[in-house]
Amino acid sequence: MEDKNCQQLFEYLRSILYDATVQPLDISTLDEPYRKLGLGLQYLDKAVQEMKAYSAALSTGNLSDCYPSRDNPLCENLKNIHANLNHLTWQAKQVAKGDYSQTVSYLGEFSEAFNTMTAQLRERELALKEEAQHEKDYADSLELEAYFDPLTQIGNRHYFHKNVDALLKTDTELVFCYCDLDHLKSINDTFGHAEGDRYLCSFVETVRKHLRASDLFARLGGDEFCIILKNCPLELAHREMTRMQLDFAKDAPAEYERSFSFGIVHLPKGHGTVDLEEILCQTDAAMYEQKKGHKCRMQQD
């Protein structure tokens, strides 16, 4: 009789450990002294099946849908693994967002691999940022070279045409002021090109003091410049350009005068489509009329 009970309990335990589908135990078939042991094995059966289901879920990355009961001692280590995987999942998401400061210290050899990966990603990101900055700096230098005058540090002819087209499309009130430095060639021939460069730069410095941030100022070439004043009445533009002439003439060296000539064309608000070349021709013609007056005055002096 004892052998029968032991054999029945042993077969149940074997089935718990090895069978995919556990053969159930009928407690009523056991003699009284063995029924308590049978109940214990049934509790073990439940705990083992729960542990198997839990470990199977974790092995496939299912961290949300499978939780064992609190009083199952066989699942304690699995619960620790579950908690670690949850935290590791959060850390991986942070790394995906670019937070390469994440480190792992609780998973042995995996910790070393994870930390090596994040360190390499951090180094790669820094290298990419440096490369991107170098490319941006190079692009900026090319743009500076393409659109800015190296002597005066203002926009050149390409810069002027790039920006004036956008201005003309706005129908904003604009005043085109075409400027030409007087006797630059004479200064270059008499005092050298270094003095001529200083003459050009002093003119640009004078004009900049009178301009607003919204105005456009460019060197079109040689001694020719163009200023575009936004939302400026014609009378005010004339007064401001005259102030620039007086300001530029101040503190001139004893060897020569400092002066420039200008011509103005006013475009009212809502001017519609205009021909830029025609505007520049008009301002150029007006500038030469003023330059003739300057030459006559100099000859009389």
Salt bridges, closest charged atoms under 4 A:
GLU11 OE1 - ARG14 NE 3.26
ASP19 OD1 - ARG14 NH1 3.34
GLU32 OE1 - ARG35 NH1 3.59
GLU76 OE2 - LYS79 NZ 3.71
ASP140 OD2 - LYS136 NZ 2.90
GLU143 OE2 - LYS162 NZ 3.65
ASP149 OD2 - ARG219 NH1 3.06
ASP171 OD1 - HIS271 ND1 3.82
GLU173 OE2 - HIS266 NE2 2.82
ASP180 OD1 - LYS291 NZ 2.91
ASP182 OD1 - LYS291 NZ 2.60
ASP182 OD2 - HIS294 ND1 2.91
ASP189 OD2 - LYS185 NZ 2.82
GLU195 OE1 - ARG198 NH2 2.88
ASP215 OD1 - ARG212 NH2 2.71
GLU240 OE2 - HIS210 ND1 2.73
GLU240 OE1 - ARG243 NH1 2.90
ASP247 OD2 - LYS209 NZ 3.61
ASP247 OD2 - HIS210 NE2 3.05
ASP247 OD1 - LYS250 NZ 3.45
GLU257 OE1 - ARG297 NH2 3.69
GLU289 OE2 - LYS292 NZ 3.52
ASP301 OD2 - ARG297 NH1 3.34
